[in-house]
Amino acid sequence: MQVVILGSGSPIPAPDRAGPSTLVRTSVGDLLFDAGRGVSMRAAAVASGPVAFRAVFLTHLHSDHVTDLNDVITTRWAMSFTPNPLEVYGPVGTSSLVTATETMLETDIGYRLAHHDDLTWRPGTRATDVTDVTDGIVFDHGGVRVTAAQTDHAPVHPTLGYRIDDGAESVVVAGDTVPCEGLDRLCTGAGVLVHTVVRRDQIEALGLPRLLDVLDYHSTVADAARTAQRAGVATLVLTHMVPPVQPGGEQEWIDRAAAEFGGTVVLAHDLTTVEADRTVH
């Protein structure tokens, strides 16, 4: 398996970091985890994209993680030459989100149906199969298994982390969460853990109330590193960094994780690629 960080950013817009999204390339195709801003553009950079996604998995319904879901749905539908249903999995509320997204797109859908004689199906009826998930195996095809577990991003609820197993290789996408039992369970013995992180010291130094609020529902770098260490993970990938990493400050983030974790630490940029065999590109 191969992990590609399509978007390593956070809710704070950045010119060099797309919104949160992770592509896991498996033996049955490309699986997308979250759909932050710019996801389709970043996927195009690695010869993937909405038409090619085998399935989409949402960790939670915060706007920064789903803002370009509408682009994935529209592009998949409008660029497929035969019905090409998109499987979307996510926490309870995902079905309502997709329905609302398609309602928002209704004017565009009407334009395209009127203009393209060979486009005779609608995304809401043929192109999107949505499954709300809570816990357990949610995808099991061709030897690739995706398991969900509830995480802790309260007051956002429910939220999910995912473990992808393909043969002997395993990857975990944590999403936004503090350390919790569900995430520990997913991570046990995993090859790669992709984890969103914040820096408590920098946020407290800034002292902005809106930013201070994120501390009680995100893992710090040390928290993520301790989760990886407890579970025996081989490679920890830090992403969704808050506040944004300053130029020249990358090693400090890595060192903070390495103080708690004995494996390989990767600080993600957009398109950072990690092989489940631990190779980093």
C-alpha positions as CSV (number, residue, x, y, z in Angstrom):
1,M,0.0,0.0,0.0
2,Q,1.0,3.6,-0.5
3,V,-0.2,6.6,1.5
4,V,-0.3,10.0,-0.3
5,I,-1.1,13.1,1.8
6,L,-3.1,15.0,-0.7
7,G,-3.9,17.9,1.7
8,S,-1.8,18.5,4.8
9,G,-3.5,21.8,5.8
10,S,-6.0,22.8,8.4
11,P,-9.0,25.1,8.6
12,I,-6.5,28.0,8.2
13,P,-6.1,28.6,4.5
14,A,-2.5,28.3,3.2
15,P,-1.1,28.8,-0.3
16,D,1.0,25.6,-0.1
17,R,-1.3,23.2,1.8
18,A,-4.6,21.9,0.6
19,G,-7.4,20.9,3.0
20,P,-7.3,17.6,4.9
21,S,-7.3,14.6,2.6
22,T,-5.4,11.3,2.4
23,L,-5.2,8.9,-0.5
24,V,-4.5,5.3,0.3
25,R,-3.6,3.3,-2.8
26,T,-4.5,-0.4,-2.4
27,S,-4.7,-3.5,-4.5
28,V,-8.4,-2.8,-5.2
29,G,-7.9,0.9,-6.1
30,D,-7.6,4.4,-4.5
31,L,-9.4,5.0,-1.3
32,L,-9.9,8.7,-0.3
33,F,-10.1,9.7,3.3
34,D,-11.7,13.2,3.8
35,A,-12.2,15.7,1.1
36,G,-10.8,19.1,2.1
37,R,-10.3,22.1,-0.2
38,G,-8.3,21.3,-3.3
39,V,-8.6,17.5,-3.1
40,S,-9.3,17.0,-6.8
41,M,-6.4,19.1,-7.9
42,R,-3.9,17.4,-5.6
43,A,-5.3,14.0,-6.7
44,A,-4.6,14.9,-10.3
45,A,-1.0,15.4,-9.4
46,V,-0.7,11.7,-8.7
47,A,-2.8,10.5,-11.6
48,S,-5.9,9.9,-9.5
49,G,-9.1,11.8,-9.0
50,P,-12.9,11.5,-8.5
51,V,-13.5,9.1,-11.4
52,A,-10.8,6.8,-10.1
53,F,-11.7,6.8,-6.4
54,R,-12.8,3.3,-5.3
55,A,-14.6,4.8,-2.3
56,V,-14.6,7.8,-0.1
57,F,-14.4,7.7,3.7
58,L,-15.2,10.7,5.9
59,T,-13.7,10.9,9.5
60,H,-16.2,13.6,10.5
61,L,-18.3,16.4,9.1
62,H,-16.3,19.5,10.1
63,S,-16.3,21.8,7.0
64,D,-12.5,21.6,6.5
65,H,-12.7,17.9,6.0
66,V,-15.7,17.9,3.6
67,T,-15.7,21.2,1.8
68,D,-14.7,19.7,-1.6
69,L,-17.0,16.6,-1.3
70,N,-19.3,18.5,-3.7
71,D,-16.5,18.7,-6.3
72,V,-15.8,15.0,-5.9
73,I,-19.5,14.1,-6.5
74,T,-19.9,16.5,-9.4
75,T,-16.7,15.6,-11.2
76,R,-17.3,11.8,-10.7
77,W,-20.8,12.1,-12.2
78,A,-20.1,14.6,-15.0
79,M,-16.8,12.9,-16.2
80,S,-18.0,9.3,-16.2
81,F,-19.3,8.0,-19.5
82,T,-21.4,5.3,-17.9
83,P,-23.1,5.2,-14.5
84,N,-20.2,5.0,-12.0
85,P,-21.6,4.9,-8.5
86,L,-19.4,6.4,-5.8
87,E,-19.4,4.7,-2.4
88,V,-19.3,7.2,0.4
89,Y,-18.8,6.1,4.0
90,G,-18.9,8.3,7.1
91,P,-20.3,8.8,10.5
92,V,-24.0,9.2,11.2
93,G,-25.1,12.3,9.3
94,T,-23.1,11.5,6.1
95,S,-26.3,10.6,4.2
96,S,-27.9,13.9,5.1
97,L,-24.7,15.8,4.1
98,V,-24.6,14.1,0.7
99,T,-28.3,14.7,0.1
100,A,-27.9,18.4,1.1
101,T,-24.9,18.6,-1.2
102,E,-26.8,17.2,-4.2
103,T,-29.6,19.6,-3.4
104,M,-27.2,22.5,-3.5
105,L,-25.9,21.2,-6.8
106,E,-29.4,20.9,-8.3
107,T,-29.1,23.9,-10.7
108,D,-25.8,22.6,-12.1
109,I,-27.2,19.1,-12.4
110,G,-30.1,20.5,-14.4
111,Y,-27.7,22.4,-16.7
112,R,-25.6,19.4,-17.4
113,L,-28.5,17.0,-18.0
114,A,-30.0,19.5,-20.5
115,H,-26.7,20.0,-22.4
116,H,-25.3,16.4,-22.6
117,D,-27.6,13.9,-24.4
118,D,-25.5,11.0,-23.2
119,L,-25.7,12.0,-19.6
120,T,-29.0,10.4,-18.6
121,W,-28.5,9.6,-14.9
122,R,-28.4,11.8,-11.8
123,P,-25.8,11.7,-9.1
124,G,-28.5,11.3,-6.5
125,T,-30.0,8.2,-7.9
126,R,-27.2,6.3,-9.6
127,A,-23.9,7.8,-8.6
128,T,-23.7,7.9,-4.8
129,D,-24.2,5.0,-2.4
130,V,-23.8,6.3,1.1
131,T,-23.4,4.2,4.2
132,D,-23.5,5.7,7.7
133,V,-21.1,3.8,9.9
134,T,-20.5,3.5,13.6
135,D,-17.9,0.8,14.4
136,G,-16.5,-2.3,12.8
137,I,-15.7,-3.5,9.2
138,V,-17.2,-1.1,6.7
139,F,-15.5,-2.1,3.5
140,D,-14.2,-5.6,2.6
141,H,-13.4,-6.2,-1.1
142,G,-10.7,-8.2,-2.8
143,G,-8.6,-8.7,0.3
144,V,-8.7,-5.0,1.3
145,R,-10.5,-4.4,4.6
146,V,-11.4,-1.0,6.1
147,T,-12.4,-1.0,9.8
148,A,-13.9,2.0,11.6
149,A,-13.8,2.9,15.3
150,Q,-15.3,5.8,17.1
151,T,-12.8,8.5,18.2
152,D,-13.1,11.5,20.5
153,H,-13.4,15.0,19.0
154,A,-16.2,16.2,21.3
155,P,-18.4,18.2,21.0
156,V,-18.2,17.0,17.4
157,H,-19.9,13.6,17.5
158,P,-19.7,11.0,16.1
159,T,-16.2,11.0,14.7
160,L,-14.3,8.0,13.2
161,G,-10.8,6.8,12.6
162,Y,-10.1,4.1,10.0
163,R,-7.7,1.2,9.6
164,I,-7.0,-0.1,6.1
165,D,-5.5,-3.7,5.8
166,D,-4.3,-5.0,2.5
167,G,-2.5,-8.3,2.9
168,A,0.2,-7.9,5.5
169,E,0.2,-4.1,5.3
170,S,-1.8,-1.7,7.4
171,V,-2.5,2.0,7.6
172,V,-4.5,4.0,10.1
173,V,-6.1,7.4,9.3
174,A,-7.0,9.0,12.7
175,G,-8.8,12.1,11.7
176,D,-9.3,14.8,14.4
177,T,-9.3,13.3,17.9
178,V,-7.7,13.3,21.3
179,P,-6.2,10.0,22.5
180,C,-8.9,7.4,23.0
181,E,-9.6,3.7,23.2
182,G,-11.1,3.4,19.7
183,L,-8.0,4.9,18.1
184,D,-5.6,2.7,20.2
185,R,-7.5,-0.3,19.0
186,L,-7.2,0.6,15.3
187,C,-3.5,1.4,15.6
188,T,-2.3,-1.8,17.2
189,G,0.6,-3.1,15.1
190,A,-0.1,-0.7,12.2
191,G,2.5,0.1,9.7
192,V,1.6,3.7,9.2
193,L,-0.5,6.1,11.3
194,V,-1.6,9.4,9.8
195,H,-2.5,11.8,12.6
196,T,-3.7,15.4,12.8
197,V,-1.8,17.4,15.4
198,V,-1.5,20.7,17.1
199,R,1.2,22.5,19.1
200,R,0.0,23.5,22.6
201,D,3.0,25.7,23.3
202,Q,2.6,27.8,20.2
203,I,-1.2,28.1,20.5
204,E,-0.9,29.2,24.2
205,A,1.8,31.7,23.2
206,L,-0.5,33.2,20.6
207,G,-3.3,33.4,23.2
208,L,-6.2,33.8,20.8
209,P,-9.5,32.5,22.3
210,R,-10.7,30.9,19.0
211,L,-7.4,29.1,18.6
212,L,-7.1,28.1,22.3
213,D,-10.4,26.3,21.9
214,V,-8.9,23.7,19.6
215,L,-6.7,22.4,22.4
216,D,-9.4,20.3,24.1
217,Y,-10.3,18.3,21.1
218,H,-7.1,17.7,19.1
219,S,-4.0,15.7,19.9
220,T,-0.8,17.5,20.4
221,V,2.3,16.2,18.7
222,A,3.3,14.4,21.9
223,D,-0.2,12.9,22.2
224,A,0.0,11.5,18.7
225,A,3.5,10.2,19.3
226,R,2.5,8.4,22.5
227,T,-0.5,6.8,20.7
228,A,1.8,5.5,18.0
229,Q,4.3,4.2,20.6
230,R,1.7,2.5,22.7
231,A,0.3,0.7,19.6
232,G,3.7,-0.4,18.2
233,V,3.2,1.7,15.0
234,A,6.2,1.7,12.6
235,T,5.7,5.2,10.9
236,L,3.9,8.3,12.3
237,V,2.8,10.9,9.7
238,L,2.0,14.3,11.2
239,T,-0.5,16.3,9.2
240,H,-3.2,19.1,9.6
241,M,-0.7,21.1,11.7
242,V,-2.1,23.9,13.9
243,P,-0.7,26.5,13.9
244,P,0.9,26.3,10.5
245,V,4.5,25.1,10.4
246,Q,6.8,28.1,10.0
247,P,9.6,27.9,7.4
248,G,12.6,26.3,9.0
249,G,10.6,25.0,11.9
250,E,9.9,21.5,10.6
251,Q,12.5,19.7,12.6
252,E,11.2,21.0,15.9
253,W,7.8,19.3,15.2
254,I,9.6,16.1,14.3
255,D,11.8,16.2,17.3
256,R,8.8,16.6,19.7
257,A,7.3,13.5,18.2
258,A,10.6,11.6,18.3
259,A,10.9,12.3,22.0
260,E,7.9,10.1,22.6
261,F,8.0,7.7,19.7
262,G,10.8,5.3,18.6
263,G,9.7,4.8,15.0
264,T,9.9,6.9,11.9
265,V,8.4,10.4,12.1
266,V,7.3,12.2,8.9
267,L,6.0,15.8,8.9
268,A,3.7,15.9,5.9
269,H,3.6,18.3,3.1
270,D,1.1,18.1,0.2
271,L,1.8,15.0,-1.9
272,T,4.2,13.5,0.7
273,T,4.1,9.8,-0.1
274,V,4.8,6.9,2.4
275,E,4.9,3.3,1.4
276,A,3.5,0.9,3.9
277,D,7.0,-0.7,3.9
278,R,8.2,2.6,5.5
279,T,9.8,4.2,2.4
280,V,9.1,7.9,2.3
281,H,9.1,10.0,-0.9
